[in-house]
C-alpha cells in the first residue's frame, strides 16, 4: 500500500517536472525600436466654476 502511494506521488512529480520543462514560454529578445514619442495635447475644460462661486448647500 505504501509502495503504491510512493510510486503514484513519484510519477506525478516526474510528470509535473516534464510539463514544466516543455511548457515554458520561450521569448525572443526584442530589438530596440526607434519610435517617436507620443505627444499629448492638453484638453481645455470649459465647464469649470469660477473660483469665487460656491455650490448651494440646500439649507
matplotlib code that plots the C-alpha trace (Angstrom):
import matplotlib.pyplot as plt

x = [0.0, 2.8, 4.8, 1.8, 1.3, 5.0, 5.0, 2.0, 3.4, 6.8, 5.2, 3.1, 6.2, 8.1, 5.1, 5.0, 8.7, 8.2, 5.3, 7.2, 10.2, 8.2, 5.6, 7.9, 7.3, 10.5, 10.6, 12.9, 14.9, 13.2, 15.4, 15.5, 12.8, 13.4, 9.9, 8.8, 7.4, 3.7, 2.9, -0.1, -2.4, -3.8, -7.5, -9.3, -12.3, -14.8, -17.4, -15.4, -16.8, -15.2, -13.0, -15.4, -18.5, -19.7, -22.1, -25.5, -25.9, -29.6, -30.4]
y = [0.0, 2.4, 1.5, 2.2, 5.6, 6.3, 5.3, 7.4, 10.5, 10.0, 9.6, 12.8, 14.7, 13.5, 14.3, 17.8, 18.4, 17.2, 19.5, 22.4, 21.8, 21.6, 24.3, 27.2, 30.2, 30.8, 34.5, 36.1, 39.2, 42.3, 44.5, 48.2, 50.1, 53.8, 55.0, 58.7, 59.6, 60.2, 63.9, 64.6, 67.5, 69.2, 69.4, 72.5, 72.0, 74.8, 73.8, 74.8, 77.0, 80.3, 80.5, 82.8, 80.8, 78.3, 75.4, 75.6, 73.9, 73.3, 74.9]
z = [0.0, 0.9, -2.2, -4.4, -2.9, -3.2, -6.8, -7.6, -5.9, -7.6, -11.0, -10.5, -9.5, -12.6, -14.8, -13.2, -14.0, -17.6, -18.1, -16.6, -18.8, -22.1, -21.4, -20.7, -23.0, -24.8, -25.5, -28.1, -27.3, -28.8, -30.9, -30.0, -31.9, -32.5, -32.2, -32.0, -28.6, -28.4, -27.8, -25.6, -26.5, -23.4, -23.3, -22.1, -19.8, -20.2, -17.6, -14.6, -11.9, -11.2, -8.0, -6.1, -6.8, -4.1, -4.5, -2.9, 0.4, 0.3, 3.7]

ax = plt.figure().add_subplot(projection="3d")
ax.plot(x, y, z, "-o")
ax.set_aspect("equal")
plt.show()
